Amino acid sequence: MPLGIWLCAPAPGDEHGLPPLIEGLTRSLVTQAVIAFTTRGNTVAVTGPDAARIAAVADTVGDRTVLCVDPETITVGSRRNQVGGGARTPEPGSVDLLLAAELPAPWIDTDGQPYLSWARWLAPGGVLAVATRNPAGQGRFADHAGAVVTAATNAGLTYLQHIIAVLAHVQGDRLLISSPPASVTLPADAVHADAHTDLLVFHTDFGGAAR
């Protein structure tokens, strides 16, 4: 799959004093995804931790309909669970871009949820963009990207691209990794600051309405 690199470091001028999004996301990453994978008049849905604030950032791009979907809002068998105020479940085939924050780790059950539901929400030509990370520390490594690719392709989506979203500022050939805010307590076994997020991009030709 083609590999892309986006520079998504937080810019003080763009933050306007707002609190940071969930660790692993920046406003730049969210807006770049919306601009790259949608056009005016499209529908964008956002799900995952901090979905409401991520959706608010996506809405700043303008000329798109933006929906906030709680991560628990999925269909399992014939039972629908919906948690949270104001969140909606998209109609099948109605979403042009679904931006899913699978952070700090993806949640995938044995039935392939939530990816089966996500695939049904996509319109023909729709895109699923999954933000995830591969944390390392003290000899352990979790291959989250592989699990996400397997779940999405099993749901009938085509793997389109792997984008490395660089969260650190770049100076010459060096990454400038900022120290976390004083309010953030790092785990005792943390070995380094994360410098990037993996954005895994999938595509559907047919859309959920045709399934």
C-alpha positions in Angstrom: 0.0 0.0 0.0 1.3 3.5 -0.7 2.8 5.3 2.3 2.0 8.9 3.0 3.5 11.4 5.5 1.5 14.3 6.9 3.0 17.0 9.2 0.4 17.4 11.9 2.3 19.0 14.8 0.0 21.2 16.9 0.4 24.9 16.1 -0.1 27.4 18.9 -1.9 29.7 16.5 -4.4 27.0 15.6 -5.0 25.9 19.1 -6.3 29.3 20.3 -5.8 28.2 23.9 -8.2 25.2 23.5 -7.4 22.0 25.5 -5.6 19.3 23.5 -7.6 16.5 21.9 -7.1 13.0 23.0 -3.4 12.0 22.9 -2.5 11.0 19.4 -4.7 13.5 17.6 -4.1 17.2 16.7 -6.5 19.6 15.1 -4.2 19.6 12.1 -4.6 15.9 11.6 -8.4 16.1 11.8 -8.7 19.0 9.4 -6.2 17.5 6.9 -8.2 14.2 6.9 -11.5 16.0 6.3 -10.0 18.1 3.5 -8.2 15.2 1.8 -11.1 12.7 1.8 -14.2 14.9 1.4 -15.6 17.7 -0.8 -18.3 20.3 -0.1 -21.7 18.9 0.7 -20.3 15.6 2.0 -21.2 14.0 5.3 -18.4 13.3 7.9 -19.0 11.1 10.9 -16.6 11.0 13.9 -16.4 8.2 16.5 -14.1 7.2 19.3 -12.9 8.7 22.5 -13.3 12.5 22.6 -15.6 12.2 19.5 -17.6 15.4 20.3 -14.5 17.6 20.3 -13.0 15.9 17.3 -16.3 16.5 15.5 -16.2 20.1 16.4 -12.8 20.4 14.9 -14.0 18.6 11.7 -16.8 21.1 11.5 -14.4 24.0 11.2 -13.5 22.9 7.7 -17.0 24.1 6.6 -19.5 23.1 4.0 -19.8 19.6 5.3 -22.4 17.9 7.5 -20.6 16.6 10.6 -22.1 13.9 12.8 -20.7 12.8 16.3 -21.2 9.1 16.9 -20.4 7.7 20.4 -18.0 4.7 20.2 -20.6 2.5 21.9 -23.2 3.3 19.2 -22.9 0.1 17.2 -25.2 -2.7 16.2 -24.4 -6.1 17.6 -26.6 -8.7 16.1 -30.2 -7.3 16.3 -29.4 -5.2 19.4 -28.5 -1.6 19.2 -26.6 0.1 22.0 -26.6 3.9 22.0 -24.9 5.8 24.8 -24.5 9.6 25.2 -26.6 12.6 24.6 -27.0 14.0 21.1 -25.0 11.3 19.3 -26.7 9.7 16.3 -26.4 6.5 14.4 -25.9 7.2 10.7 -28.2 5.7 8.1 -26.7 3.0 5.9 -24.9 4.4 3.0 -25.0 8.0 4.2 -21.4 8.8 5.3 -18.7 10.0 2.9 -15.9 10.0 5.5 -15.9 8.1 8.8 -13.0 9.3 11.0 -12.5 6.7 13.8 -10.2 7.4 16.7 -9.1 3.9 17.8 -7.0 5.3 20.6 -5.2 4.3 22.7 -5.9 0.9 21.2 -8.5 -0.4 18.8 -11.6 -2.2 20.1 -12.6 -5.1 17.9 -14.9 -7.9 19.1 -15.1 -11.5 17.8 -18.0 -10.6 15.5 -16.0 -8.0 13.7 -17.7 -5.0 15.3 -17.5 -2.1 15.2 -16.1 -2.4 11.6 -19.1 -4.2 10.1 -21.3 -1.3 11.3 -18.9 1.3 10.1 -18.7 -0.3 6.6 -22.5 -0.2 6.4 -22.6 3.5 7.2 -20.3 4.4 4.2 -21.8 5.8 1.0 -20.5 4.4 -2.4 -17.0 5.7 -2.7 -16.9 6.4 1.0 -13.7 6.4 3.1 -13.0 5.0 6.6 -9.9 6.7 8.2 -8.8 5.0 11.4 -6.3 6.8 13.7 -4.4 4.3 15.8 -0.9 3.8 17.3 1.7 1.1 17.9 2.9 1.8 21.4 6.2 0.3 22.5 7.9 0.0 25.9 9.8 -2.4 28.0 10.0 -5.0 25.2 6.3 -5.1 24.4 4.9 -4.2 21.0 1.2 -4.1 20.0 0.6 -4.4 16.3 -2.6 -2.3 16.2 -2.3 -1.5 12.5 -2.4 -5.2 11.6 -5.5 -5.8 13.7 -7.3 -2.8 12.2 -6.4 -3.8 8.6 -7.7 -7.3 9.2 -11.0 -6.1 10.7 -11.7 -3.5 8.0 -10.9 -5.8 5.1 -13.0 -8.6 6.7 -15.9 -6.0 6.7 -15.5 -5.7 2.9 -13.4 -2.5 2.7 -10.4 -2.0 0.5 -7.1 -1.0 2.2 -6.2 2.3 0.4 -3.3 4.0 2.2 -1.2 4.1 5.4 -0.5 7.7 6.4 2.2 8.5 9.0 0.8 11.6 10.8 3.9 13.2 12.3 2.9 15.0 15.6 6.3 16.4 16.4 7.7 19.6 14.9 10.4 19.1 12.3 13.7 21.1 12.2 16.0 20.1 9.5 16.4 16.3 9.8 15.3 16.2 13.5 12.0 15.7 15.2 11.4 18.2 18.1 9.3 16.3 20.6 7.8 18.5 23.2 7.5 17.5 26.9 4.0 16.7 28.1 2.1 19.3 30.0 2.6 19.3 33.8 -0.9 18.1 34.2 -0.1 14.8 32.3 1.4 12.0 34.3 3.3 9.5 32.2 3.3 5.8 33.0 6.3 4.6 35.0 7.4 2.4 32.1 7.1 5.1 29.4 10.3 5.1 27.4 9.8 7.8 24.9 7.3 10.4 23.7 5.1 9.3 20.7 6.1 11.2 17.6 3.4 10.0 15.2 0.0 8.5 14.7 -0.9 5.9 12.1 -3.9 6.9 9.9 -5.1 3.8 8.1 -7.4 4.6 5.1 -10.0 2.3 3.6 -12.4 2.7 0.7 -15.7 1.1 -0.4 -17.0 1.0 -3.9 -20.6 -0.1 -3.1 -21.6 1.6 0.1 -23.6 0.2 3.0 -27.0 0.9 1.4 -26.2 -1.8 -1.2 -25.2 -4.4 1.3 
